[in-house]
């Protein structure tokens, strides 16, 4: 140490200061300690002098806490820093000797002065439990430090809960449903884990205990006797009568969503056999909800062997239900022959409808039919009960009537989005036959004694007995005046052309407002007859023009409707006559089929595959053969690094849904196959 000061003995006035410089020049590689003594009057001030050589000063966090994780064989990473507060580089070393899948990188290194180094701690959450491990960290110039690694690993649990309570749901019983109708029930899907999951619903149509359309109440030998029906059952598509919405999606941590399940049974019977009231089809299928990627999740046992565990990542739900036919018995039958009657009369037949189903009531509705009326036209028949219906024939015109009366069975029907509504799902036709006879009324004529009545025929001799009931106007003109020559007097005036003859006794009808375009003359003198026009009730010229425009408008409208109807008839005849085999080409016309390349043939075959609809459920029966085929398929071309065509760019920009990701099949490693 060296003190630099010009005068060691110096007096300082009050309020002044002075500066002294101490220099440190180390001559060996070790720390030096000394003192600087300053005498002030009778006192001595000791100032310690410490000279240190440059060294490192390392510091590290002592705890790495991963928090709550899900045991899905996923690697989680945490970063910690080793900080050097010294002036010289420092070395460090890490070491973990535990049995858990924990990796620390880098294990050793040098930290420069006034800098830091990032240490990554990777932990694979492969099995549930509480992790409290210790790693040894050696820092230069400091004693060894124990790095604590903590984590709480839980299972990724998917649960199905009841709607009314949080109890786990294992089975949904739809009960009895008519064929063609639907029944919807709901449940809640629960993500009981701290991380979001992608899930998908899959029908297990190859599981043990499955029943598809069999009558469980029949004996085994009777059920196995019908081999045709058994073969139909094997080819049935379960997604046609069992559906759930939504059947894929993403669940946030501890989120619950409502799932709707729909059961819509379809009738499958042998055409040679009639449907009996005791016919039933029982169904028992299994639906699995699983997280996407769970089939590739592997765990390790105590012997460090990889095992596959999906006990909590999947949940199975059983769906049971029975389908019944609508069987109605009609007394006296489905063909009703009404007694012939005249216009204004009616003929009635009492019909008894019996619901032969012992499980479900029937809601019916008769559609309105011309000339026939049914009371009551709608109602409900309980199981095993009857309903009296009065069918009436009320003719509105003369003729023979053969009508198909439609009877609709109303029930709950669900659409693709599982929105149910009351709609007709079954139809029954009844035959109504009857005849409306015409009748003629005999007209009795009597001689008029001489007094002309108010309304009579042109001669005034004979009058219809009940002419008052008829709405025909009295005849005011019978012949054109230019064609008559009786009582034709000589007249210098020219006769009116196209004038109508007015008889002497037509005054009762002539009071009404006449037409301006019609001319009348007397039969004897042939002079224009007075035609009374009431200005208060007669049409004006503007009203006549408006009336004609209306008539022309509706005449054109009727003509347009007729042309549209004829056009539709022509199109309907064309559709009926068209078929895929005969397209109107003459034979040997020289038309040849094009030759397809291998790429076009492969594209054509791939396009024929039916894509899965948005709301359609996946099934193990459909996935298994495609997975097996994909595993055996040879790779003929390498993968492109960049998309070139617009279609490839569009495909690369798509975001796959959980249902699509679940269908992605990763084959075996090529190196393992060699």
Order of alpha helices (4+ residues) and beta strands (2+ residues): beta-beta-beta-beta-beta-beta-beta-beta-beta-beta-beta-beta-beta-beta-beta-beta-beta-beta-alpha-alpha-beta-beta-beta-beta-beta-beta-beta-beta-beta-beta-beta-beta-beta-beta-beta-beta-beta-beta-beta-beta-alpha-beta-alpha-alpha-beta-alpha-alpha-alpha-alpha
